[in-house]
Amino acid sequence: MPARFLRQTEAPRVVADYCDKFGVKYERVCFELSPDVLDEADSTVADNVALMRRQGFHFLLTGFGTEGFKMLKTAEFKVDNIMLDGSVAQVLGKSDRYDTCVNSLLNFVFDLNAEVIADGITDDKQVKQLSGMQCLYYSGENAGKYIAERYVRNRNE
């Protein structure tokens, strides 16, 4: 959802009317927000996001962890999900220091009461490391929600 649309005071009503017209339940809609929304000087965009969340809509903020991402501004935007950039996942396992940094980023998001979705996950090792850090949702080759192997049954059993 573009920031320029969210700058309009009538944006929440327009979206709600559109959903009502087509019979879409608000809680089934998740809007993607680019990191550009963090550049907004006034609070109109953040206020509209908060209002739409109260109506039942969900929001996903992308680009978290990239260079130039305004981490402190994320506190103004109450979102349901934050997508961890794929470049962050690529440093997993390089060293304990990198792993500690990734864990700190995840804890930052959890403290904002948002769920983390890790992007660019390419192998099982990354999934297992991130699941140990309480990150359970993934995008990329291993997309989905992590379920520990002990809970997965073989169809032949």
C-alpha positions in Angstrom: 0.0 0.0 0.0 1.6 3.3 -1.1 2.4 5.9 1.5 0.8 8.6 -0.6 -2.6 6.8 -0.4 -2.2 6.4 3.4 -1.6 10.2 3.7 -5.2 10.8 2.8 -7.5 11.1 5.8 -10.3 9.2 4.0 -8.0 6.1 3.2 -9.4 3.8 5.9 -13.0 4.5 4.9 -12.2 4.0 1.2 -10.5 0.6 1.9 -13.4 -0.5 4.2 -16.0 0.5 1.6 -14.1 -1.4 -1.1 -14.0 -4.5 1.0 -17.6 -4.2 2.0 -18.6 -3.8 -1.7 -16.9 -7.1 -2.6 -17.7 -9.0 0.6 -14.1 -9.3 1.8 -13.6 -9.7 5.6 -11.2 -7.1 6.9 -9.2 -9.6 9.0 -8.4 -11.6 5.8 -6.5 -8.6 4.3 -2.8 -7.9 4.9 -1.3 -4.8 3.3 2.4 -4.6 2.6 4.2 -1.4 3.6 7.5 -0.6 2.1 10.2 1.0 4.2 9.4 4.3 2.5 6.5 4.8 5.0 9.1 5.4 7.6 10.2 8.6 5.8 6.8 10.2 6.5 7.2 13.4 8.5 3.7 13.8 10.0 1.7 11.1 11.8 -1.2 10.8 9.3 0.1 7.6 7.8 0.9 6.0 11.2 -2.5 7.1 12.5 -4.3 5.6 9.4 -2.4 2.3 9.8 -3.5 2.2 13.5 -7.1 2.9 12.6 -7.2 0.3 9.9 -5.7 -2.3 12.3 -8.5 -1.5 14.8 -10.9 -2.2 12.0 -9.3 -5.7 11.5 -6.8 -5.1 8.7 -3.3 -6.5 9.0 0.0 -4.9 7.9 3.4 -6.2 6.9 6.4 -3.9 7.0 9.2 -5.0 4.6 12.9 -4.3 4.3 13.8 -4.7 8.0 17.5 -5.0 8.5 18.7 -3.3 5.3 21.1 -0.5 5.2 19.3 2.8 5.7 16.3 1.2 7.4 14.9 3.6 10.1 14.6 1.2 13.0 13.5 3.8 15.5 10.7 5.0 13.3 9.2 1.4 13.3 7.9 2.2 16.8 5.5 4.7 15.3 4.0 2.0 13.0 2.1 -0.7 14.8 2.2 -3.5 12.3 1.4 -7.2 12.6 4.4 -8.6 10.7 7.8 -7.3 9.9 9.8 -9.0 7.1 13.4 -9.5 7.8 15.4 -8.7 4.6 17.1 -11.7 2.9 20.5 -10.1 3.3 20.2 -10.6 7.1 19.6 -14.4 6.7 22.7 -14.7 4.5 25.0 -13.9 7.5 23.5 -16.6 9.7 26.2 -19.1 10.7 29.1 -17.0 9.6 30.1 -16.3 13.2 28.7 -16.0 16.7 28.8 -12.2 16.4 26.6 -12.3 13.3 24.2 -14.7 14.9 24.0 -12.4 18.0 23.2 -9.5 15.8 20.4 -11.4 14.0 19.0 -12.5 17.3 19.0 -8.9 18.6 17.1 -7.8 15.5 14.5 -10.5 16.1 14.1 -9.5 19.7 13.7 -5.9 18.7 10.7 -6.9 16.5 9.2 -9.2 19.1 9.4 -6.2 21.6 7.3 -4.3 19.1 4.6 -7.1 19.4 5.1 -8.0 15.8 5.7 -11.4 14.2 8.9 -11.8 12.1 8.9 -13.3 8.6 12.4 -14.1 7.5 12.9 -13.6 3.7 15.5 -15.3 1.5 15.7 -18.5 3.5 17.5 -21.1 1.3 18.3 -24.1 3.4 17.3 -26.1 6.4 20.2 -24.9 8.5 19.0 -21.3 8.3 15.5 -22.5 9.3 16.7 -24.4 12.3 18.9 -21.5 13.5 16.0 -19.0 13.1 13.5 -21.3 14.8 15.9 -21.5 17.8 15.6 -17.7 17.9 11.8 -18.0 17.9 11.4 -16.9 14.3 8.8 -19.3 12.9 7.7 -17.8 9.6 9.8 -17.9 6.4 9.8 -16.7 2.8 12.0 -18.1 0.0 12.7 -21.6 -0.9 11.7 -22.9 2.5 8.5 -20.8 2.8 5.9 -21.5 5.4 5.7 -21.9 9.2 8.3 -23.9 11.0 7.1 -27.1 12.7 9.5 -29.2 14.7 10.2 -32.6 13.2 8.9 -34.4 16.2 5.4 -33.0 15.4 5.4 -34.1 11.8 3.9 -37.5 11.0 4.7 -39.7 8.0 1.5 -40.3 5.9 2.3 -44.0 5.9 2.1 -44.3 9.7 
